[in-house]
Amino acid sequence: MKLLLLGNKAAHYRATIYQLIDKTFDCDFYFGDSIGANKRMDYSLLSGKVTEVHCLSLPKIEYQKGVIRLLREDYDTYIVYSGIRCISSWFFLIIRKLFYPRKRVFAWTHGLLGKEGRGKRWLYKFMFSMLNGGFIYNERSTRLMIEDGIPGSKLHTIYNSLDYDAQFKIRQALRQTNIYPNHFHNSNHNIVFIGRLTAVKRFDLLLDAVRILKNRGEIVNVTFIGDGVERGFMEQRVDFLGIRDQIWFYGACYDEITNAELIFNADLCVSPGNIGLTAIHVHMFGCPIVTNNDFNHQMPEFEVIQEGKTGTFFMAGNSRSLADTISEWFDTHLSDRDDIRSNCYHVIDEKWNPHNQIRILKDVLLKNFE
């Protein structure tokens, strides 16, 4: 089987799964040049042919140059990172359906989130009528698509992953340290967030919740590992709320051993907006999560959270609900911190890792290849 993966971008965090695909299949890679805020992966890690082309990205549509001609090349199977707003993917699917019916095409997509109107749901159904199948990021989206009439036999939940093997080695050596008592000079509960500091994360809710808790006599420490456009606003907000001594702006850190120590020693990760890949990162190092319960607007990775076992949810947009949820978590779960840590490990080790992803890809692509 000759495989071509058509990626919208070659983000650094996807390097591990791309390398496994490269080792498992006879695969070439075709990436758009749009990388956004992500770091680009090192193409030399791949032995297959890598082509990078211009990707036009507008608020409502995307177009990847040169996709259509790839149908004339000697590939049996294509994996397309595809959403309904990607015009080049639509052309690709229609022309394949009309002129290259023996070639197999699978989408790798977020799928339905639950917020789509009737028109978008119809477009997804039409798209999947032209596909051999699709790899969907989480089980909720897969379930929504089945409920909307897309055959379950075409849908395969593939989850998401980071650099699991490197992180697993670090995890094995982790031990509790005094990194937070040494900085804050107290033994209060410690909350952590790791990732870019952007408005969509709604850190205003977390800072307000810290103030609400302080007014109740519940003092918590919060550490932000990362940097971004919101940091200036957050610094001002911290001073306005009078919680400066409770907040540590650690800044961006690219040393994963240090990140792991900070995450492992924290009591809780809080991401008031969407959670994204932060969920995989902190669960990998045993930290439970609190994020919002608006699943229609969450990122797929919220699904790593198992209610009461690896984290919980608060009422979206409500800082008082967030304060109550943080307080309740600390009241009821600190005594089973080791069990919580093990639960977090299990979720990532079982599903949200590149080895599980490559197993799913092999099961689907090789099983159905004639």
C-alpha positions as CSV (number, residue, x, y, z in Angstrom):
1,M,0.0,0.0,0.0
2,K,1.3,3.4,-1.0
3,L,0.0,6.1,1.3
4,L,-0.1,9.9,1.1
5,L,-0.8,12.0,4.1
6,L,-2.2,15.5,3.2
7,G,-1.7,17.6,6.3
8,N,-2.8,21.2,6.8
9,K,0.3,21.9,8.8
10,A,3.3,20.1,10.3
11,A,3.1,21.2,13.9
12,H,6.0,20.1,16.1
13,Y,3.7,18.3,18.6
14,R,2.6,15.9,15.8
15,A,6.1,14.8,15.1
16,T,5.9,11.5,17.0
17,I,2.8,10.2,15.3
18,Y,4.1,11.3,11.9
19,Q,7.4,9.4,12.6
20,L,5.4,6.3,13.5
21,I,3.3,6.6,10.3
22,D,6.6,7.0,8.4
23,K,8.0,3.8,9.9
24,T,4.8,1.8,9.6
25,F,3.7,2.6,6.1
26,D,5.2,3.4,2.7
27,C,4.1,7.0,3.1
28,D,4.8,10.5,1.6
29,F,3.8,13.7,3.3
30,Y,2.2,16.8,1.8
31,F,2.0,19.8,4.2
32,G,0.5,23.2,4.0
33,D,2.9,26.0,5.0
34,S,0.5,27.6,7.4
35,I,1.8,26.9,11.0
36,G,0.2,29.7,13.0
37,A,1.5,29.9,16.6
38,N,2.8,26.4,16.5
39,K,6.5,25.4,16.1
40,R,7.2,23.6,12.8
41,M,8.4,20.0,13.0
42,D,11.8,19.0,11.6
43,Y,11.1,17.4,8.2
44,S,14.4,15.5,8.3
45,L,12.8,13.2,10.9
46,L,10.8,11.6,8.1
47,S,12.2,9.2,5.5
48,G,9.2,9.6,3.2
49,K,9.1,12.4,0.6
50,V,7.9,15.7,2.2
51,T,6.4,18.5,0.1
52,E,5.4,21.8,1.6
53,V,3.0,24.1,-0.4
54,H,1.2,27.3,0.2
55,C,-2.1,27.1,2.1
56,L,-4.5,30.0,1.7
57,S,-6.3,30.5,4.9
58,L,-9.2,33.0,5.3
59,P,-11.8,33.4,8.1
60,K,-14.3,31.1,6.4
61,I,-12.3,29.0,3.9
62,E,-9.0,27.3,3.3
63,Y,-7.4,26.2,0.1
64,Q,-4.3,24.0,-0.2
65,K,-2.4,24.5,-3.5
66,G,-1.7,21.5,-5.8
67,V,-3.9,18.9,-4.0
68,I,-6.0,17.8,-7.1
69,R,-3.0,16.7,-9.2
70,L,-2.0,14.2,-6.4
71,L,-4.8,12.0,-7.5
72,R,-2.9,11.2,-10.7
73,E,0.1,10.0,-8.8
74,D,0.8,6.4,-7.7
75,Y,-0.9,6.3,-4.3
76,D,-3.5,3.7,-3.2
77,T,-4.7,5.5,-0.1
78,Y,-4.9,9.1,1.1
79,I,-5.4,10.6,4.5
80,V,-6.7,14.1,4.4
81,Y,-6.8,16.6,7.3
82,S,-10.2,17.8,6.3
83,G,-12.9,20.1,7.6
84,I,-15.9,21.3,5.6
85,R,-14.4,24.8,5.1
86,C,-11.4,23.4,3.2
87,I,-12.3,24.0,-0.5
88,S,-9.4,22.1,-1.9
89,S,-10.5,19.0,0.0
90,W,-14.0,19.2,-1.5
91,F,-12.5,19.4,-5.0
92,F,-10.3,16.5,-4.2
93,L,-13.1,14.3,-3.0
94,I,-15.4,15.1,-5.9
95,I,-12.8,14.5,-8.6
96,R,-11.7,11.3,-6.8
97,K,-15.3,10.1,-6.7
98,L,-15.8,10.7,-10.4
99,F,-12.5,9.7,-11.9
100,Y,-10.5,7.7,-9.4
101,P,-13.1,5.5,-7.5
102,R,-10.5,2.7,-6.7
103,K,-8.4,5.1,-4.7
104,R,-9.2,5.2,-1.0
105,V,-9.6,8.5,0.9
106,F,-9.9,8.8,4.7
107,A,-10.4,12.1,6.6
108,W,-8.5,13.0,9.8
109,T,-10.9,15.6,11.3
110,H,-12.4,17.0,14.5
111,G,-15.9,16.0,13.2
112,L,-19.1,17.4,14.8
113,L,-18.7,19.4,18.0
114,G,-22.4,19.8,18.8
115,K,-22.8,23.5,18.0
116,E,-23.3,23.1,14.2
117,G,-26.5,24.1,12.5
118,R,-28.5,21.9,10.1
119,G,-26.5,23.1,7.0
120,K,-23.1,22.2,8.5
121,R,-24.3,18.8,9.6
122,W,-25.6,18.1,6.1
123,L,-22.3,19.0,4.7
124,Y,-20.5,16.6,7.0
125,K,-22.9,13.8,5.9
126,F,-22.3,14.6,2.3
127,M,-18.5,14.7,2.8
128,F,-18.5,11.3,4.5
129,S,-20.6,9.8,1.7
130,M,-17.6,10.4,-0.5
131,L,-15.0,9.0,2.0
132,N,-14.0,5.5,2.8
133,G,-13.8,6.5,6.4
134,G,-12.7,9.1,8.9
135,F,-10.4,9.3,12.0
136,I,-12.1,11.5,14.6
137,Y,-10.3,13.1,17.6
138,N,-12.7,12.1,20.4
139,E,-15.5,9.7,21.2
140,R,-18.1,12.5,21.7
141,S,-17.7,13.8,18.1
142,T,-17.8,10.2,16.8
143,R,-21.1,9.6,18.7
144,L,-22.6,12.9,17.4
145,M,-21.8,12.0,13.9
146,I,-23.4,8.5,14.3
147,E,-26.5,10.1,15.8
148,D,-26.6,12.4,12.7
149,G,-26.8,9.5,10.3
150,I,-23.1,8.9,9.3
151,P,-22.5,5.1,9.4
152,G,-20.5,4.1,12.5
153,S,-18.5,1.7,10.3
154,K,-16.9,4.7,8.7
155,L,-15.9,6.4,11.9
156,H,-12.8,5.6,14.0
157,T,-11.9,7.5,17.1
158,I,-8.1,8.2,17.0
159,Y,-7.7,10.7,19.9
160,N,-4.6,12.9,20.0
161,S,-1.0,12.8,21.4
162,L,2.2,14.5,22.3
163,D,5.8,13.2,22.6
164,Y,4.7,10.2,24.7
165,D,7.9,8.2,24.8
166,A,10.1,11.1,25.8
167,Q,7.6,12.2,28.4
168,F,7.2,8.6,29.8
169,K,10.9,8.4,30.5
170,I,10.7,11.7,32.4
171,R,7.6,10.5,34.3
172,Q,9.4,7.4,35.5
173,A,12.0,9.6,37.3
174,L,9.6,12.1,38.9
175,R,9.6,12.6,42.6
176,Q,7.9,15.1,44.9
177,T,10.0,18.2,45.5
178,N,9.7,21.5,47.3
179,I,9.5,23.7,44.2
180,Y,6.3,25.4,45.3
181,P,7.0,25.8,49.0
182,N,10.4,27.2,48.1
183,H,8.8,29.8,45.8
184,F,5.6,30.8,47.7
185,H,7.0,30.2,51.2
186,N,3.8,28.4,52.3
187,S,2.1,25.0,52.1
188,N,-1.1,26.1,50.4
189,H,-2.7,24.2,47.6
190,N,-1.1,24.7,44.2
191,I,-2.8,25.2,40.9
192,V,-0.9,25.1,37.6
193,F,-1.6,26.0,33.9
194,I,0.8,25.3,31.1
195,G,0.4,26.7,27.6
196,R,0.0,30.0,25.7
197,L,-1.6,32.8,27.6
198,T,-4.4,33.8,25.2
199,A,-7.8,35.4,25.7
200,V,-9.7,32.2,24.7
201,K,-8.4,30.5,27.9
202,R,-10.4,33.0,30.0
203,F,-7.8,33.4,32.7
204,D,-9.8,36.3,34.1
205,L,-12.2,33.7,35.5
206,L,-9.4,31.9,37.3
207,L,-8.0,35.1,38.8
208,D,-11.4,36.2,39.9
209,A,-11.9,32.7,41.4
210,V,-8.7,33.1,43.4
211,R,-9.9,36.3,44.8
212,I,-13.3,34.8,45.7
213,L,-11.5,32.0,47.5
214,K,-9.2,34.5,49.3
215,N,-12.3,36.3,50.6
216,R,-13.5,33.1,52.1
217,G,-10.2,32.5,53.8
218,E,-9.1,29.8,51.3
219,I,-5.6,30.8,49.9
220,V,-4.3,29.0,46.9
221,N,-1.2,29.4,44.8
222,V,-1.4,29.6,41.0
223,T,1.6,29.1,38.6
224,F,1.4,30.0,34.9
225,I,3.9,28.2,32.7
226,G,3.9,30.0,29.4
227,D,3.7,33.4,27.9
228,G,1.4,35.2,25.4
229,V,-0.6,38.2,24.5
230,E,-2.7,38.1,27.7
231,R,0.1,38.2,30.2
232,G,0.1,42.1,30.4
233,F,-3.6,42.1,31.1
234,M,-3.2,39.3,33.6
235,E,-0.5,41.1,35.5
236,Q,-2.7,44.2,35.8
237,R,-5.6,42.0,37.0
238,V,-3.5,40.3,39.6
239,D,-2.5,43.7,41.1
240,F,-6.1,45.0,40.9
241,L,-7.4,42.0,42.8
242,G,-4.7,42.1,45.4
243,I,-3.5,38.5,44.8
244,R,0.1,39.2,43.6
245,D,1.7,37.0,46.3
246,Q,-0.4,34.1,45.2
247,I,0.5,34.2,41.5
248,W,3.8,33.0,39.9
249,F,4.2,33.9,36.2
250,Y,6.9,31.4,35.5
251,G,7.1,32.2,31.8
252,A,7.7,30.0,28.8
253,C,9.7,26.9,29.6
254,Y,11.1,24.6,26.9
255,D,12.8,22.2,29.4
256,E,10.4,19.3,29.7
257,I,12.1,18.0,32.9
258,T,11.3,21.3,34.6
259,N,7.7,21.4,33.2
260,A,7.2,17.9,34.5
261,E,8.4,18.8,38.0
262,L,6.0,21.8,38.1
263,I,3.1,19.7,36.8
264,F,3.7,16.6,39.0
265,N,4.0,18.7,42.2
266,A,0.9,20.7,41.5
267,D,-2.4,19.7,43.1
268,L,-4.7,20.8,40.2
269,C,-4.5,22.2,36.6
270,V,-7.2,24.8,35.8
271,S,-8.0,25.9,32.3
272,P,-11.1,28.1,32.5
273,G,-11.6,28.3,28.7
274,N,-11.0,25.4,26.4
275,I,-8.4,22.9,27.5
276,G,-6.8,21.5,24.3
277,L,-3.4,19.7,24.4
278,T,-2.8,21.0,27.9
279,A,-5.0,18.2,29.1
280,I,-2.8,15.5,27.6
281,H,0.3,17.3,28.9
282,V,-0.7,17.5,32.5
283,H,-2.4,14.1,32.7
284,M,0.8,12.6,31.4
285,F,2.5,13.9,34.5
286,G,-0.3,13.0,36.9
287,C,-2.1,16.3,37.4
288,P,-5.9,16.4,37.5
289,I,-7.9,19.1,35.6
290,V,-10.7,21.5,36.1
291,T,-12.2,23.1,32.9
292,N,-15.6,24.3,31.7
293,N,-18.6,22.2,30.9
294,D,-19.5,23.8,27.6
295,F,-18.6,20.7,25.5
296,N,-19.9,22.2,22.3
297,H,-17.1,24.7,22.4
298,Q,-14.4,22.6,24.0
299,M,-11.4,21.1,22.3
300,P,-11.5,17.3,21.8
301,E,-8.9,16.7,24.5
302,F,-11.4,17.7,27.3
303,E,-12.4,14.0,27.0
304,V,-9.3,12.8,28.9
305,I,-11.1,14.1,32.0
306,Q,-12.9,11.3,33.9
307,E,-15.4,13.0,36.3
308,G,-14.2,12.7,39.9
309,K,-11.3,10.4,38.9
310,T,-9.0,12.7,36.9
311,G,-10.7,16.0,37.2
312,T,-14.1,17.8,37.0
313,F,-16.0,20.6,35.3
314,F,-17.4,24.0,36.3
315,M,-20.2,26.1,34.8
316,A,-18.7,27.8,31.8
317,G,-18.1,31.6,32.2
318,N,-18.9,31.6,35.9
319,S,-16.1,32.5,38.2
320,R,-18.0,31.7,41.4
321,S,-18.8,28.2,40.0
322,L,-15.1,27.8,39.3
323,A,-14.2,28.9,42.8
324,D,-16.7,26.4,44.3
325,T,-15.4,23.6,42.1
326,I,-11.8,24.3,43.1
327,S,-12.7,24.4,46.7
328,E,-14.7,21.2,46.5
329,W,-11.9,19.4,44.7
330,F,-9.4,20.3,47.4
331,D,-11.9,19.3,50.1
332,T,-12.6,15.9,48.7
333,H,-9.6,14.7,46.6
334,L,-6.3,15.6,48.2
335,S,-6.3,12.5,50.4
336,D,-6.3,10.3,47.3
337,R,-3.7,12.3,45.4
338,D,-1.7,9.2,44.5
339,D,-4.8,7.4,43.2
340,I,-5.7,10.5,41.1
341,R,-2.2,10.6,39.7
342,S,-2.4,6.9,38.7
343,N,-5.8,7.5,37.1
344,C,-4.3,10.3,35.0
345,Y,-1.5,8.1,33.9
346,H,-3.9,5.3,32.9
347,V,-6.0,7.6,30.6
348,I,-3.0,8.7,28.6
349,D,-1.3,5.2,28.6
350,E,-4.5,3.6,27.3
351,K,-5.7,5.9,24.6
352,W,-4.1,9.4,24.2
353,N,-0.7,8.3,22.9
354,P,0.8,7.8,19.5
355,H,1.2,4.0,19.9
356,N,-2.6,3.7,20.3
357,Q,-3.1,6.0,17.3
358,I,-0.8,4.0,15.0
359,R,-2.5,0.8,16.2
360,I,-5.9,2.3,15.1
361,L,-4.4,3.4,11.7
362,K,-3.0,0.0,11.0
363,D,-6.2,-1.8,12.0
364,V,-8.3,0.4,9.6
365,L,-6.0,1.0,6.7
366,L,-4.5,-2.5,6.4
367,K,-7.7,-4.4,7.2
368,N,-9.6,-2.8,4.4
369,F,-6.8,-2.8,1.8
370,E,-7.3,-5.1,-1.1
